Amino acid sequence: MESRGKVQALNTAIREAIPAMRRVALENPNARIRVRAVRFSDGARWHVAAPTPVEQFVWQDLIAAGQTDLGQALALVAQELRMPPMSERALPPVLVLISDGRPTDDFAGGLQTLLQLPWGRRAVRLAIAIGADADPAPLRAFIANPLVPLLQAHNAETLVSYIRWASTAVVRAASAPPSQHHSSLPLSSLPPSSNVPLPEPPPADDNLLVW
């Protein structure tokens, strides 16, 4: 399947995950769940610029085109993880990186900018590789945790399953009380990486047509 087909599958997967994300928000009324998105083709820009309450979140479809400027995307996200606008006390942000290619810019510089920030290091960082053309090395570098697997989706059904898991099960874990036992402490006294216990991801369905 060509890149256009992968992006169409991504758009469908995100739209299908939104109702489940809203249910997670209802289950955790003490956690304010906000959603943003960055696109990184021919530069990086906010696709959903404002931190949007999940109950108001509407996905606008992406279009396949251009380069894969992942380094610029990470630097853009890093700007929003500084203090301010982040507070010293907060639940860990969940960052989900999805790519079907390899970086075409200074990925290492962008990643360094992100990980040198306390909230960049403490974020729950997940990555989904779409298809066989996705370079796994930068995605694993982004995760930077051997205990967190790189998710590899080779068909639309598995992509839907992974995005639903990342946007619901992981967000539920990050916002649930067991992950909040450090939330009343200043950031300087917290561990240098996320302490959120992640649930097991769903298995890949390798019996379906692959890209």
N, C-alpha and C positions, 0 to 999 in steps of 0.2 A: 504494500500500500504506500502511495506517495505521501509526501509531507502534508499535503492538503487533507488527506484522509486522516492522518494522525491528529491534526489540529481540530478537525471536525469531531473526532472521538473525544478529544480533551474537552471541547466545549460541552458536548453532551454529558460527559462524566461530571463536570462541575455543576451543571444545572441539576442533574439527578441527585447530587449530594446535598443541595441546599435544604430540602425539607428535613433531612436527617440532622443537619447542623442546627436548624431551628429547634428541633426536639432536644438536642443537647443543651441549648441555651435555656430552655424551659426547665430542664432537670437541674440546672445549676444557677438558680436566681441570684446567688451572691457573686457570681463571676460575670462581668460584662464582656461578652465576646464580640470583638470587632474584626472585620475582614478588610484586607487591602490586597492589591495585586499589582505586580510589575511585569511589563512586557519588555523583552530584551532582543529585539531584532532591529538592526541598523540604529544602534544606540539603546538607551534604556529610558523608559518613562513610566509613570504611574498609569496603569490601565484602570484601576479603581483607586483614586487618589486619597479620598477621605477615609479615615477609619470608620467603617459603616457597620452599625448594629446588624447582626446576622438576620434579624427579623425584617430588616429593610433592604437586605442585600439582593441585587439583581445582576446577573451575569450578562455582560455584553461580549458577543463572540469575538475571539481572536481570528486573525487571518494569517495564513502561512506566507512569509516573505522575508527576504533579507538575511543578514548575518546573525550570529549568536553572540551578542555582546554581554556575556554573563558577568564579566568583571565590573562593568558599569552598573549592572543591576545590583550586585552585592554592595557596591559603594553607595548606591541610592538608598537601599534598605538601611545601611549603617547610619546614615544621617538621621533616621527616625528612631534609632536605638540609643542615641546619646541622651544624656541627662542635662537639661530637658531636651526633647519633649517627654522622654520616659522619666518616671519617678524612681526614687531609690527603692521604694517598696512596691512590688507588683508581682503578678503571676508571670511565669516565664512565657515569652512569646513562642508561638509555634511557626517555624519557617519551613515551607514545603517547596522545594526546588524541583521543577519538572522540565526536562530537556530531551530533545530527540537528535541532538548533534554534539558538536564540540565547540568550546569557546573560541571566538575569533578576535578577542582583544586581550587585555592584561588581566586575566583571571586571577593570577596569583596576587597581584596588587589589590584587587577588589576584595579577595578573601581575607587578606591580611588586615585591611581596613575594618572589615566586619568583626574578625575574631580578636582584634586588639581592644574591643569595647567589652566591658563586663556583661552587658545584656546580650551582646553578640555571642559571647562564649556560653552564657547560661541558657540561651534559646534552645528549644527542642528543634533540632535540625534534621529534616527528612529529605530524601531525594528519590525521585522516580525517573528512571530511564525509559524512554519510549522507543521501542524498536531496536534493531541490531546496529543502527548507525550512531546511537548515543554513546559518547565516550565515558566509560565508567570512572576513570581516574579522577577527573575534577569533581564528580559527584561524590565520590568517597572522601575526597579532601574536604569538601563542604561539610559532610556529616561529621568528620573528625572524631569518630567514636567507633571502635571496633565492635562494640556491643549492639550497634544499631545497623541493621542490614540495608544495603542498597536495594530498592525495589525495582524490578525490571519487568516492564509490561510489553509483551509481544503481541497482544491482541486487544481489541476494544473492551472486551468483557473484563479482562484482568485490570486494565487501566481504570475502569469504573470502580471495581472493587477496591483498588489501592487508594484512589482519591476519596472514596467514601470512608475508608478506614482512617486515613490521615486527617480528614476533616471532622470526624466524629469520635472514634475511639480514642485517638491521641489527644484531641482537644478536651474530651471528657476527663482523661487522666491528668492533664495539665491544670484543669480547673477544679478538680475534686478535692475535698478536704485533705486526703493523705499527702497530696503534693503541696499543701499550704502550710506545713508545720514550720517552715522557715520564713513565711511571708511577712511576719511582723518584725523581722530582723533587718538591719541595714544591709545594703548590698555588699559593702566591704567585708562583712563577716560571713558571707555565704560561701559555699564551695565554688570553685572556679568553673564548674560545668553544671548542666542541668541535672537535678536529682529526681526527675519525674520517671517513675517506673512505667515503661511502655508496654502495652499489651502486644500479644503476638499478632503479626500481620496476617491477613488471609493468604491462603496458598495460591500460587499462580496456576492458571488453567492453561497448560501447555498443549492440550488436545484440540484447541481451536485454531482456526486459520491465523497465521502470523503475518506481521508486516514485513 
